[in-house]
Structure formats: structure tokens, C-alpha cells
Amino acid sequence: NLTVPPADARADANGDNYIGIEDLNAVLGNWNAGTPPTESANIPEPATLTLCVLLTLTLTRPAPSRL
């Protein structure tokens, strides 16, 4: 007799203690069904990015040479 170990609960989508095609179909049926970001998500504005680039360029430029 072949003994089958218990199914991993994370992979057993339908809870029947067997990982099979039904579990795959459940996963594929919900694929990409997550919640999209809301309008108030923290997405930087282009002006903020420009400001950061200019600040970085200003702080990293070499000092002027003095003769």
C-alpha cells in the first residue's frame, strides 16, 4: 500500500486534502483578481522626481576650482 502524505494547506485551494486539477482551476480562476491600488496610493509626482534629481546633481557636482 502506498501512503500519501497529507496535502499542504497552502496548496489545497478547495480543502479536500488532495492537490489536483480542481485546486489548479481554483487558483487560475482567481488569478489577477487582487485589489488594484486606490486613488490615494503613494505614487510620487513627476515634480517630486525632478526635484530629487536636481538636488542630487547639485550635491554631487565637483567644487569649483580656485586659481
Predicted model as a PDB file, atoms N, CA, C, CB and O in Angstrom, pLDDT in the B-factor column:
MODEL        1                                                                  
ATOM      1  N   ASN A   1       0.833  -1.187   0.000  1.00 56.00           N  
ATOM      2  CA  ASN A   1       0.000   0.000   0.000  1.00 56.00           C  
ATOM      3  C   ASN A   1       0.875   1.247   0.000  1.00 56.00           C  
ATOM      4  CB  ASN A   1      -0.946   0.000   1.210  1.00 56.00           C  
ATOM      5  O   ASN A   1       1.875   1.330   0.713  1.00 56.00           O  
ATOM      6  N   LEU A   2       0.482   2.182  -0.794  1.00 61.00           N  
ATOM      7  CA  LEU A   2       1.195   3.453  -0.902  1.00 61.00           C  
ATOM      8  C   LEU A   2       0.514   4.465   0.012  1.00 61.00           C  
ATOM      9  CB  LEU A   2       1.227   3.964  -2.383  1.00 61.00           C  
ATOM     10  O   LEU A   2      -0.695   4.679  -0.079  1.00 61.00           O  
ATOM     11  N   THR A   3       1.280   5.074   0.875  1.00 65.00           N  
ATOM     12  CA  THR A   3       0.735   6.084   1.773  1.00 65.00           C  
ATOM     13  C   THR A   3       1.004   7.458   1.191  1.00 65.00           C  
ATOM     14  CB  THR A   3       1.342   5.959   3.191  1.00 65.00           C  
ATOM     15  O   THR A   3       2.136   7.777   0.829  1.00 65.00           O  
ATOM     16  N   VAL A   4      -0.025   8.260   1.103  1.00 61.00           N  
ATOM     17  CA  VAL A   4       0.099   9.613   0.571  1.00 61.00           C  
ATOM     18  C   VAL A   4       0.134  10.579   1.752  1.00 61.00           C  
ATOM     19  CB  VAL A   4      -1.079   9.955  -0.411  1.00 61.00           C  
ATOM     20  O   VAL A   4      -0.748  10.545   2.610  1.00 61.00           O  
ATOM     21  N   PRO A   5       1.154  11.443   1.798  1.00 68.00           N  
ATOM     22  CA  PRO A   5       1.210  12.406   2.903  1.00 68.00           C  
ATOM     23  C   PRO A   5       0.047  13.396   2.798  1.00 68.00           C  
ATOM     24  CB  PRO A   5       2.566  13.164   2.902  1.00 68.00           C  
ATOM     25  O   PRO A   5      -0.495  13.598   1.711  1.00 68.00           O  
ATOM     26  N   PRO A   6      -0.334  14.003   3.899  1.00 70.00           N  
ATOM     27  CA  PRO A   6      -1.419  14.980   3.852  1.00 70.00           C  
ATOM     28  C   PRO A   6      -1.043  16.167   2.979  1.00 70.00           C  
ATOM     29  CB  PRO A   6      -1.774  15.456   5.263  1.00 70.00           C  
ATOM     30  O   PRO A   6       0.128  16.535   2.876  1.00 70.00           O  
ATOM     31  N   ALA A   7      -2.044  16.753   2.358  1.00 68.00           N  
ATOM     32  CA  ALA A   7      -1.815  17.879   1.455  1.00 68.00           C  
ATOM     33  C   ALA A   7      -1.405  19.121   2.238  1.00 68.00           C  
ATOM     34  CB  ALA A   7      -3.075  18.168   0.622  1.00 68.00           C  
ATOM     35  O   ALA A   7      -1.854  19.342   3.363  1.00 68.00           O  
ATOM     36  N   ASP A   8      -0.560  19.911   1.631  1.00 77.00           N  
ATOM     37  CA  ASP A   8      -0.166  21.186   2.222  1.00 77.00           C  
ATOM     38  C   ASP A   8      -1.371  22.128   2.125  1.00 77.00           C  
ATOM     39  CB  ASP A   8       1.106  21.793   1.498  1.00 77.00           C  
ATOM     40  O   ASP A   8      -1.907  22.343   1.038  1.00 77.00           O  
ATOM     41  N   ALA A   9      -1.784  22.675   3.236  1.00 81.00           N  
ATOM     42  CA  ALA A   9      -2.976  23.526   3.270  1.00 81.00           C  
ATOM     43  C   ALA A   9      -2.837  24.743   2.361  1.00 81.00           C  
ATOM     44  CB  ALA A   9      -3.253  23.980   4.696  1.00 81.00           C  
ATOM     45  O   ALA A   9      -3.841  25.246   1.857  1.00 81.00           O  
ATOM     46  N   ARG A  10      -1.618  25.225   2.140  1.00 83.00           N  
ATOM     47  CA  ARG A  10      -1.431  26.386   1.266  1.00 83.00           C  
ATOM     48  C   ARG A  10      -1.696  26.040  -0.193  1.00 83.00           C  
ATOM     49  CB  ARG A  10      -0.017  26.939   1.416  1.00 83.00           C  
ATOM     50  O   ARG A  10      -2.057  26.920  -0.975  1.00 83.00           O  
ATOM     51  N   ALA A  11      -1.525  24.780  -0.578  1.00 83.00           N  
ATOM     52  CA  ALA A  11      -1.721  24.385  -1.968  1.00 83.00           C  
ATOM     53  C   ALA A  11      -3.075  23.747  -2.204  1.00 83.00           C  
ATOM     54  CB  ALA A  11      -0.638  23.434  -2.390  1.00 83.00           C  
ATOM     55  O   ALA A  11      -3.483  23.562  -3.351  1.00 83.00           O  
ATOM     56  N   ASP A  12      -3.780  23.408  -1.128  1.00 84.00           N  
ATOM     57  CA  ASP A  12      -5.075  22.742  -1.252  1.00 84.00           C  
ATOM     58  C   ASP A  12      -6.175  23.797  -1.255  1.00 84.00           C  
ATOM     59  CB  ASP A  12      -5.292  21.715  -0.097  1.00 84.00           C  
ATOM     60  O   ASP A  12      -6.772  24.089  -0.218  1.00 84.00           O  
ATOM     61  N   ALA A  13      -6.438  24.370  -2.438  1.00 85.00           N  
ATOM     62  CA  ALA A  13      -7.358  25.503  -2.548  1.00 85.00           C  
ATOM     63  C   ALA A  13      -8.800  25.146  -2.216  1.00 85.00           C  
ATOM     64  CB  ALA A  13      -7.298  26.070  -3.934  1.00 85.00           C  
ATOM     65  O   ALA A  13      -9.527  25.988  -1.690  1.00 85.00           O  
ATOM     66  N   ASN A  14      -9.234  23.923  -2.506  1.00 84.00           N  
ATOM     67  CA  ASN A  14     -10.628  23.572  -2.248  1.00 84.00           C  
ATOM     68  C   ASN A  14     -10.819  22.782  -0.959  1.00 84.00           C  
ATOM     69  CB  ASN A  14     -11.170  22.780  -3.401  1.00 84.00           C  
ATOM     70  O   ASN A  14     -11.948  22.424  -0.624  1.00 84.00           O  
ATOM     71  N   GLY A  15      -9.747  22.505  -0.232  1.00 83.00           N  
ATOM     72  CA  GLY A  15      -9.841  21.899   1.088  1.00 83.00           C  
ATOM     73  C   GLY A  15     -10.237  20.432   1.127  1.00 83.00           C  
ATOM     74  O   GLY A  15     -10.774  19.970   2.134  1.00 83.00           O  
ATOM     75  N   ASP A  16      -9.983  19.683   0.046  1.00 82.00           N  
ATOM     76  CA  ASP A  16     -10.362  18.263   0.043  1.00 82.00           C  
ATOM     77  C   ASP A  16      -9.205  17.341   0.429  1.00 82.00           C  
ATOM     78  CB  ASP A  16     -10.880  17.873  -1.328  1.00 82.00           C  
ATOM     79  O   ASP A  16      -9.305  16.126   0.257  1.00 82.00           O  
ATOM     80  N   ASN A  17      -8.111  17.900   0.948  1.00 78.00           N  
ATOM     81  CA  ASN A  17      -6.909  17.159   1.342  1.00 78.00           C  
ATOM     82  C   ASN A  17      -6.255  16.415   0.183  1.00 78.00           C  
ATOM     83  CB  ASN A  17      -7.251  16.179   2.431  1.00 78.00           C  
ATOM     84  O   ASN A  17      -5.571  15.414   0.397  1.00 78.00           O  
ATOM     85  N   TYR A  18      -6.455  16.885  -1.014  1.00 81.00           N  
ATOM     86  CA  TYR A  18      -5.823  16.329  -2.199  1.00 81.00           C  
ATOM     87  C   TYR A  18      -5.507  17.495  -3.129  1.00 81.00           C  
ATOM     88  CB  TYR A  18      -6.741  15.258  -2.902  1.00 81.00           C  
ATOM     89  O   TYR A  18      -6.369  18.327  -3.412  1.00 81.00           O  
ATOM     90  N   ILE A  19      -4.264  17.546  -3.600  1.00 83.00           N  
ATOM     91  CA  ILE A  19      -3.872  18.617  -4.513  1.00 83.00           C  
ATOM     92  C   ILE A  19      -3.987  18.085  -5.922  1.00 83.00           C  
ATOM     93  CB  ILE A  19      -2.424  19.131  -4.221  1.00 83.00           C  
ATOM     94  O   ILE A  19      -3.236  17.198  -6.328  1.00 83.00           O  
ATOM     95  N   GLY A  20      -4.929  18.628  -6.661  1.00 86.00           N  
ATOM     96  CA  GLY A  20      -5.180  18.142  -8.016  1.00 86.00           C  
ATOM     97  C   GLY A  20      -5.598  19.271  -8.944  1.00 86.00           C  
ATOM     98  O   GLY A  20      -5.384  20.450  -8.660  1.00 86.00           O  
ATOM     99  N   ILE A  21      -6.197  18.881 -10.055  1.00 90.00           N  
ATOM    100  CA  ILE A  21      -6.586  19.834 -11.097  1.00 90.00           C  
ATOM    101  C   ILE A  21      -7.644  20.812 -10.600  1.00 90.00           C  
ATOM    102  CB  ILE A  21      -7.105  19.091 -12.323  1.00 90.00           C  
ATOM    103  O   ILE A  21      -7.694  21.954 -11.056  1.00 90.00           O  
ATOM    104  N   GLU A  22      -8.491  20.375  -9.669  1.00 91.00           N  
ATOM    105  CA  GLU A  22      -9.514  21.279  -9.135  1.00 91.00           C  
ATOM    106  C   GLU A  22      -8.867  22.446  -8.387  1.00 91.00           C  
ATOM    107  CB  GLU A  22     -10.475  20.515  -8.200  1.00 91.00           C  
ATOM    108  O   GLU A  22      -9.343  23.579  -8.453  1.00 91.00           O  
ATOM    109  N   ASP A  23      -7.775  22.152  -7.676  1.00 88.00           N  
ATOM    110  CA  ASP A  23      -7.053  23.214  -6.978  1.00 88.00           C  
ATOM    111  C   ASP A  23      -6.418  24.182  -7.974  1.00 88.00           C  
ATOM    112  CB  ASP A  23      -5.977  22.618  -6.057  1.00 88.00           C  
ATOM    113  O   ASP A  23      -6.455  25.397  -7.782  1.00 88.00           O  
ATOM    114  N   LEU A  24      -5.844  23.638  -9.024  1.00 90.00           N  
ATOM    115  CA  LEU A  24      -5.252  24.488 -10.057  1.00 90.00           C  
ATOM    116  C   LEU A  24      -6.315  25.366 -10.694  1.00 90.00           C  
ATOM    117  CB  LEU A  24      -4.555  23.636 -11.127  1.00 90.00           C  
ATOM    118  O   LEU A  24      -6.083  26.555 -10.917  1.00 90.00           O  
ATOM    119  N   ASN A  25      -7.472  24.799 -10.989  1.00 92.00           N  
ATOM    120  CA  ASN A  25      -8.545  25.586 -11.596  1.00 92.00           C  
ATOM    121  C   ASN A  25      -9.035  26.685 -10.656  1.00 92.00           C  
ATOM    122  CB  ASN A  25      -9.708  24.679 -11.986  1.00 92.00           C  
ATOM    123  O   ASN A  25      -9.375  27.779 -11.108  1.00 92.00           O  
ATOM    124  N   ALA A  26      -9.075  26.404  -9.359  1.00 90.00           N  
ATOM    125  CA  ALA A  26      -9.479  27.430  -8.390  1.00 90.00           C  
ATOM    126  C   ALA A  26      -8.473  28.569  -8.373  1.00 90.00           C  
ATOM    127  CB  ALA A  26      -9.618  26.826  -6.980  1.00 90.00           C  
ATOM    128  O   ALA A  26      -8.857  29.737  -8.317  1.00 90.00           O  
ATOM    129  N   VAL A  27      -7.196  28.239  -8.422  1.00 88.00           N  
ATOM    130  CA  VAL A  27      -6.157  29.277  -8.431  1.00 88.00           C  
ATOM    131  C   VAL A  27      -6.221  30.082  -9.723  1.00 88.00           C  
ATOM    132  CB  VAL A  27      -4.755  28.650  -8.264  1.00 88.00           C  
ATOM    133  O   VAL A  27      -6.169  31.311  -9.694  1.00 88.00           O  
ATOM    134  N   LEU A  28      -6.334  29.392 -10.855  1.00 91.00           N  
ATOM    135  CA  LEU A  28      -6.374  30.102 -12.140  1.00 91.00           C  
ATOM    136  C   LEU A  28      -7.644  30.935 -12.282  1.00 91.00           C  
ATOM    137  CB  LEU A  28      -6.275  29.108 -13.298  1.00 91.00           C  
ATOM    138  O   LEU A  28      -7.624  31.989 -12.917  1.00 91.00           O  
ATOM    139  N   GLY A  29      -8.745  30.473 -11.699  1.00 90.00           N  
ATOM    140  CA  GLY A  29      -9.985  31.237 -11.758  1.00 90.00           C  
ATOM    141  C   GLY A  29      -9.903  32.545 -10.985  1.00 90.00           C  
ATOM    142  O   GLY A  29     -10.627  33.493 -11.290  1.00 90.00           O  
ATOM    143  N   ASN A  30      -9.036  32.603  -9.999  1.00 86.00           N  
ATOM    144  CA  ASN A  30      -8.872  33.822  -9.205  1.00 86.00           C  
ATOM    145  C   ASN A  30      -7.595  34.576  -9.545  1.00 86.00           C  
ATOM    146  CB  ASN A  30      -8.878  33.483  -7.736  1.00 86.00           C  
ATOM    147  O   ASN A  30      -7.238  35.544  -8.874  1.00 86.00           O  
ATOM    148  N   TRP A  31      -6.911  34.129 -10.590  1.00 87.00           N  
ATOM    149  CA  TRP A  31      -5.659  34.763 -10.975  1.00 87.00           C  
ATOM    150  C   TRP A  31      -5.908  36.220 -11.327  1.00 87.00           C  
ATOM    151  CB  TRP A  31      -5.010  34.022 -12.158  1.00 87.00           C  
ATOM    152  O   TRP A  31      -6.855  36.534 -12.048  1.00 87.00           O  
ATOM    153  N   ASN A  32      -5.073  37.099 -10.828  1.00 82.00           N  
ATOM    154  CA  ASN A  32      -5.119  38.531 -11.127  1.00 82.00           C  
ATOM    155  C   ASN A  32      -6.408  39.182 -10.634  1.00 82.00           C  
ATOM    156  CB  ASN A  32      -4.972  38.756 -12.623  1.00 82.00           C  
ATOM    157  O   ASN A  32      -6.829  40.204 -11.175  1.00 82.00           O  
ATOM    158  N   ALA A  33      -7.040  38.602  -9.615  1.00 84.00           N  
ATOM    159  CA  ALA A  33      -8.284  39.152  -9.081  1.00 84.00           C  
ATOM    160  C   ALA A  33      -8.027  39.959  -7.819  1.00 84.00           C  
ATOM    161  CB  ALA A  33      -9.282  38.034  -8.793  1.00 84.00           C  
ATOM    162  O   ALA A  33      -8.941  40.164  -7.020  1.00 84.00           O  
ATOM    163  N   GLY A  34      -6.808  40.415  -7.630  1.00 79.00           N  
ATOM    164  CA  GLY A  34      -6.469  41.194  -6.448  1.00 79.00           C  
ATOM    165  C   GLY A  34      -7.097  42.570  -6.481  1.00 79.00           C  
ATOM    166  O   GLY A  34      -7.764  42.937  -7.448  1.00 79.00           O  
ATOM    167  N   THR A  35      -6.885  43.315  -5.441  1.00 74.00           N  
ATOM    168  CA  THR A  35      -7.423  44.666  -5.349  1.00 74.00           C  
ATOM    169  C   THR A  35      -6.416  45.645  -5.948  1.00 74.00           C  
ATOM    170  CB  THR A  35      -7.749  45.038  -3.874  1.00 74.00           C  
ATOM    171  O   THR A  35      -5.269  45.704  -5.506  1.00 74.00           O  
ATOM    172  N   PRO A  36      -6.839  46.411  -6.950  1.00 72.00           N  
ATOM    173  CA  PRO A  36      -5.913  47.382  -7.533  1.00 72.00           C  
ATOM    174  C   PRO A  36      -5.640  48.526  -6.559  1.00 72.00           C  
ATOM    175  CB  PRO A  36      -6.475  47.935  -8.854  1.00 72.00           C  
ATOM    176  O   PRO A  36      -6.417  48.733  -5.627  1.00 72.00           O  
ATOM    177  N   PRO A  37      -4.555  49.267  -6.756  1.00 67.00           N  
ATOM    178  CA  PRO A  37      -4.262  50.385  -5.866  1.00 67.00           C  
ATOM    179  C   PRO A  37      -5.373  51.429  -5.907  1.00 67.00           C  
ATOM    180  CB  PRO A  37      -2.926  51.024  -6.240  1.00 67.00           C  
ATOM    181  O   PRO A  37      -6.011  51.634  -6.940  1.00 67.00           O  
ATOM    182  N   THR A  38      -5.590  52.072  -4.792  1.00 70.00           N  
ATOM    183  CA  THR A  38      -6.619  53.114  -4.724  1.00 70.00           C  
ATOM    184  C   THR A  38      -6.085  54.423  -5.276  1.00 70.00           C  
ATOM    185  CB  THR A  38      -7.104  53.308  -3.277  1.00 70.00           C  
ATOM    186  O   THR A  38      -4.897  54.552  -5.575  1.00 70.00           O  
ATOM    187  N   GLU A  39      -6.970  55.381  -5.405  1.00 70.00           N  
ATOM    188  CA  GLU A  39      -6.570  56.701  -5.907  1.00 70.00           C  
ATOM    189  C   GLU A  39      -5.585  57.383  -4.957  1.00 70.00           C  
ATOM    190  CB  GLU A  39      -7.805  57.592  -6.106  1.00 70.00           C  
ATOM    191  O   GLU A  39      -4.761  58.192  -5.382  1.00 70.00           O  
ATOM    192  N   SER A  40      -5.678  57.050  -3.678  1.00 68.00           N  
ATOM    193  CA  SER A  40      -4.824  57.715  -2.702  1.00 68.00           C  
ATOM    194  C   SER A  40      -3.525  56.963  -2.458  1.00 68.00           C  
ATOM    195  CB  SER A  40      -5.564  57.881  -1.402  1.00 68.00           C  
ATOM    196  O   SER A  40      -2.868  57.179  -1.440  1.00 68.00           O  
ATOM    197  N   ALA A  41      -3.147  56.087  -3.375  1.00 66.00           N  
ATOM    198  CA  ALA A  41      -1.894  55.347  -3.218  1.00 66.00           C  
ATOM    199  C   ALA A  41      -0.719  56.319  -3.267  1.00 66.00           C  
ATOM    200  CB  ALA A  41      -1.750  54.259  -4.319  1.00 66.00           C  
ATOM    201  O   ALA A  41      -0.794  57.355  -3.927  1.00 66.00           O  
ATOM    202  N   ASN A  42       0.345  55.992  -2.582  1.00 69.00           N  
ATOM    203  CA  ASN A  42       1.516  56.873  -2.523  1.00 69.00           C  
ATOM    204  C   ASN A  42       2.352  56.736  -3.781  1.00 69.00           C  
ATOM    205  CB  ASN A  42       2.370  56.559  -1.287  1.00 69.00           C  
ATOM    206  O   ASN A  42       3.341  56.003  -3.803  1.00 69.00           O  
ATOM    207  N   ILE A  43       1.953  57.438  -4.822  1.00 68.00           N  
ATOM    208  CA  ILE A  43       2.689  57.439  -6.089  1.00 68.00           C  
ATOM    209  C   ILE A  43       3.318  58.818  -6.234  1.00 68.00           C  
ATOM    210  CB  ILE A  43       1.749  57.096  -7.321  1.00 68.00           C  
ATOM    211  O   ILE A  43       2.604  59.821  -6.249  1.00 68.00           O  
ATOM    212  N   PRO A  44       4.651  58.886  -6.341  1.00 69.00           N  
ATOM    213  CA  PRO A  44       5.297  60.203  -6.407  1.00 69.00           C  
ATOM    214  C   PRO A  44       4.923  60.958  -7.686  1.00 69.00           C  
ATOM    215  CB  PRO A  44       6.818  60.046  -6.323  1.00 69.00           C  
ATOM    216  O   PRO A  44       4.727  60.363  -8.745  1.00 69.00           O  
ATOM    217  N   GLU A  45       4.835  62.244  -7.560  1.00 78.00           N  
ATOM    218  CA  GLU A  45       4.523  63.089  -8.704  1.00 78.00           C  
ATOM    219  C   GLU A  45       5.792  63.294  -9.531  1.00 78.00           C  
ATOM    220  CB  GLU A  45       3.930  64.457  -8.245  1.00 78.00           C  
ATOM    221  O   GLU A  45       6.899  63.140  -9.015  1.00 78.00           O  
ATOM    222  N   PRO A  46       5.638  63.638 -10.806  1.00 83.00           N  
ATOM    223  CA  PRO A  46       6.827  63.926 -11.623  1.00 83.00           C  
ATOM    224  C   PRO A  46       7.633  65.106 -11.077  1.00 83.00           C  
ATOM    225  CB  PRO A  46       6.413  64.213 -13.064  1.00 83.00           C  
ATOM    226  O   PRO A  46       8.857  65.127 -11.211  1.00 83.00           O  
ATOM    227  N   ALA A  47       6.970  66.081 -10.470  1.00 87.00           N  
ATOM    228  CA  ALA A  47       7.688  67.237  -9.923  1.00 87.00           C  
ATOM    229  C   ALA A  47       8.595  66.804  -8.775  1.00 87.00           C  
ATOM    230  CB  ALA A  47       6.695  68.320  -9.441  1.00 87.00           C  
ATOM    231  O   ALA A  47       9.698  67.330  -8.632  1.00 87.00           O  
ATOM    232  N   THR A  48       8.149  65.860  -7.962  1.00 85.00           N  
ATOM    233  CA  THR A  48       8.968  65.363  -6.856  1.00 85.00           C  
ATOM    234  C   THR A  48      10.212  64.660  -7.383  1.00 85.00           C  
ATOM    235  CB  THR A  48       8.155  64.408  -5.967  1.00 85.00           C  
ATOM    236  O   THR A  48      11.309  64.849  -6.856  1.00 85.00           O  
ATOM    237  N   LEU A  49      10.040  63.853  -8.416  1.00 84.00           N  
ATOM    238  CA  LEU A  49      11.168  63.160  -9.023  1.00 84.00           C  
ATOM    239  C   LEU A  49      12.164  64.168  -9.595  1.00 84.00           C  
ATOM    240  CB  LEU A  49      10.683  62.196 -10.123  1.00 84.00           C  
ATOM    241  O   LEU A  49      13.371  64.013  -9.412  1.00 84.00           O  
ATOM    242  N   THR A  50      11.675  65.189 -10.279  1.00 89.00           N  
ATOM    243  CA  THR A  50      12.547  66.219 -10.841  1.00 89.00           C  
ATOM    244  C   THR A  50      13.316  66.932  -9.746  1.00 89.00           C  
ATOM    245  CB  THR A  50      11.737  67.227 -11.654  1.00 89.00           C  
ATOM    246  O   THR A  50      14.514  67.181  -9.887  1.00 89.00           O  
ATOM    247  N   LEU A  51      12.641  67.263  -8.660  1.00 90.00           N  
ATOM    248  CA  LEU A  51      13.285  67.926  -7.538  1.00 90.00           C  
ATOM    249  C   LEU A  51      14.395  67.062  -6.938  1.00 90.00           C  
ATOM    250  CB  LEU A  51      12.253  68.269  -6.471  1.00 90.00           C  
ATOM    251  O   LEU A  51      15.467  67.566  -6.603  1.00 90.00           O  
ATOM    252  N   CYS A  52      14.136  65.769  -6.805  1.00 90.00           N  
ATOM    253  CA  CYS A  52      15.148  64.858  -6.262  1.00 90.00           C  
ATOM    254  C   CYS A  52      16.364  64.767  -7.188  1.00 90.00           C  
ATOM    255  CB  CYS A  52      14.544  63.459  -6.045  1.00 90.00           C  
ATOM    256  O   CYS A  52      17.499  64.742  -6.714  1.00 90.00           O  
ATOM    257  N   VAL A  53      16.139  64.718  -8.477  1.00 90.00           N  
ATOM    258  CA  VAL A  53      17.246  64.641  -9.439  1.00 90.00           C  
ATOM    259  C   VAL A  53      18.074  65.918  -9.386  1.00 90.00           C  
ATOM    260  CB  VAL A  53      16.712  64.405 -10.875  1.00 90.00           C  
ATOM    261  O   VAL A  53      19.303  65.859  -9.362  1.00 90.00           O  
ATOM    262  N   LEU A  54      17.412  67.070  -9.369  1.00 91.00           N  
ATOM    263  CA  LEU A  54      18.154  68.336  -9.320  1.00 91.00           C  
ATOM    264  C   LEU A  54      18.936  68.472  -8.024  1.00 91.00           C  
ATOM    265  CB  LEU A  54      17.200  69.520  -9.474  1.00 91.00           C  
ATOM    266  O   LEU A  54      20.068  68.956  -8.036  1.00 91.00           O  
ATOM    267  N   LEU A  55      18.359  68.058  -6.915  1.00 91.00           N  
ATOM    268  CA  LEU A  55      19.059  68.121  -5.638  1.00 91.00           C  
ATOM    269  C   LEU A  55      20.285  67.207  -5.648  1.00 91.00           C  
ATOM    270  CB  LEU A  55      18.113  67.735  -4.489  1.00 91.00           C  
ATOM    271  O   LEU A  55      21.349  67.582  -5.155  1.00 91.00           O  
ATOM    272  N   THR A  56      20.133  66.015  -6.206  1.00 91.00           N  
ATOM    273  CA  THR A  56      21.252  65.077  -6.284  1.00 91.00           C  
ATOM    274  C   THR A  56      22.372  65.636  -7.154  1.00 91.00           C  
ATOM    275  CB  THR A  56      20.780  63.725  -6.835  1.00 91.00           C  
ATOM    276  O   THR A  56      23.547  65.536  -6.800  1.00 91.00           O  
ATOM    277  N   LEU A  57      22.010  66.222  -8.290  1.00 90.00           N  
ATOM    278  CA  LEU A  57      23.022  66.811  -9.172  1.00 90.00           C  
ATOM    279  C   LEU A  57      23.732  67.977  -8.499  1.00 90.00           C  
ATOM    280  CB  LEU A  57      22.383  67.276 -10.480  1.00 90.00           C  
ATOM    281  O   LEU A  57      24.941  68.144  -8.661  1.00 90.00           O  
ATOM    282  N   THR A  58      22.996  68.777  -7.753  1.00 87.00           N  
ATOM    283  CA  THR A  58      23.596  69.919  -7.059  1.00 87.00           C  
ATOM    284  C   THR A  58      24.566  69.462  -5.976  1.00 87.00           C  
ATOM    285  CB  THR A  58      22.507  70.800  -6.445  1.00 87.00           C  
ATOM    286  O   THR A  58      25.645  70.033  -5.824  1.00 87.00           O  
ATOM    287  N   LEU A  59      24.185  68.440  -5.230  1.00 87.00           N  
ATOM    288  CA  LEU A  59      25.020  67.993  -4.118  1.00 87.00           C  
ATOM    289  C   LEU A  59      26.232  67.167  -4.563  1.00 87.00           C  
ATOM    290  CB  LEU A  59      24.188  67.185  -3.160  1.00 87.00           C  
ATOM    291  O   LEU A  59      27.199  67.042  -3.811  1.00 87.00           O  
ATOM    292  N   THR A  60      26.192  66.613  -5.752  1.00 86.00           N  
ATOM    293  CA  THR A  60      27.285  65.750  -6.190  1.00 86.00           C  
ATOM    294  C   THR A  60      28.216  66.400  -7.200  1.00 86.00           C  
ATOM    295  CB  THR A  60      26.729  64.501  -6.774  1.00 86.00           C  
ATOM    296  O   THR A  60      29.159  65.755  -7.656  1.00 86.00           O  
ATOM    297  N   ARG A  61      27.985  67.650  -7.563  1.00 79.00           N  
ATOM    298  CA  ARG A  61      28.878  68.288  -8.540  1.00 79.00           C  
ATOM    299  C   ARG A  61      30.201  68.645  -7.864  1.00 79.00           C  
ATOM    300  CB  ARG A  61      28.215  69.562  -9.155  1.00 79.00           C  
ATOM    301  O   ARG A  61      30.232  68.901  -6.660  1.00 79.00           O  
ATOM    302  N   PRO A  62      31.273  68.662  -8.618  1.00 78.00           N  
ATOM    303  CA  PRO A  62      32.573  68.998  -8.026  1.00 78.00           C  
ATOM    304  C   PRO A  62      32.639  70.472  -7.647  1.00 78.00           C  
ATOM    305  CB  PRO A  62      33.711  68.656  -8.999  1.00 78.00           C  
ATOM    306  O   PRO A  62      31.970  71.316  -8.243  1.00 78.00           O  
ATOM    307  N   ALA A  63      33.446  70.754  -6.660  1.00 73.00           N  
ATOM    308  CA  ALA A  63      33.626  72.133  -6.220  1.00 73.00           C  
ATOM    309  C   ALA A  63      34.360  72.920  -7.308  1.00 73.00           C  
ATOM    310  CB  ALA A  63      34.406  72.188  -4.873  1.00 73.00           C  
ATOM    311  O   ALA A  63      35.206  72.361  -8.007  1.00 73.00           O  
ATOM    312  N   PRO A  64      34.047  74.207  -7.456  1.00 74.00           N  
ATOM    313  CA  PRO A  64      34.741  74.992  -8.477  1.00 74.00           C  
ATOM    314  C   PRO A  64      36.217  75.147  -8.137  1.00 74.00           C  
ATOM    315  CB  PRO A  64      34.090  76.369  -8.628  1.00 74.00           C  
ATOM    316  O   PRO A  64      36.584  75.266  -6.968  1.00 74.00           O  
ATOM    317  N   SER A  65      37.057  75.143  -9.161  1.00 75.00           N  
ATOM    318  CA  SER A  65      38.496  75.265  -8.916  1.00 75.00           C  
ATOM    319  C   SER A  65      38.839  76.732  -8.693  1.00 75.00           C  
ATOM    320  CB  SER A  65      39.322  74.679 -10.102  1.00 75.00           C  
ATOM    321  O   SER A  65      38.282  77.627  -9.330  1.00 75.00           O  
ATOM    322  N   ARG A  66      39.762  76.948  -7.780  1.00 74.00           N  
ATOM    323  CA  ARG A  66      40.190  78.315  -7.471  1.00 74.00           C  
ATOM    324  C   ARG A  66      41.638  78.491  -7.932  1.00 74.00           C  
ATOM    325  CB  ARG A  66      40.048  78.620  -5.937  1.00 74.00           C  
ATOM    326  O   ARG A  66      42.514  77.686  -7.613  1.00 74.00           O  
ATOM    327  N   LEU A  67      41.858  79.537  -8.671  1.00 66.00           N  
ATOM    328  CA  LEU A  67      43.215  79.800  -9.155  1.00 66.00           C  
ATOM    329  C   LEU A  67      43.873  80.911  -8.414  1.00 66.00           C  
ATOM    330  CB  LEU A  67      43.204  80.121 -10.608  1.00 66.00           C  
ATOM    331  O   LEU A  67      45.019  81.253  -8.704  1.00 66.00           O  
TER     332      LEU A  67                                                      
ENDMDL                                                                          
END                                                                             
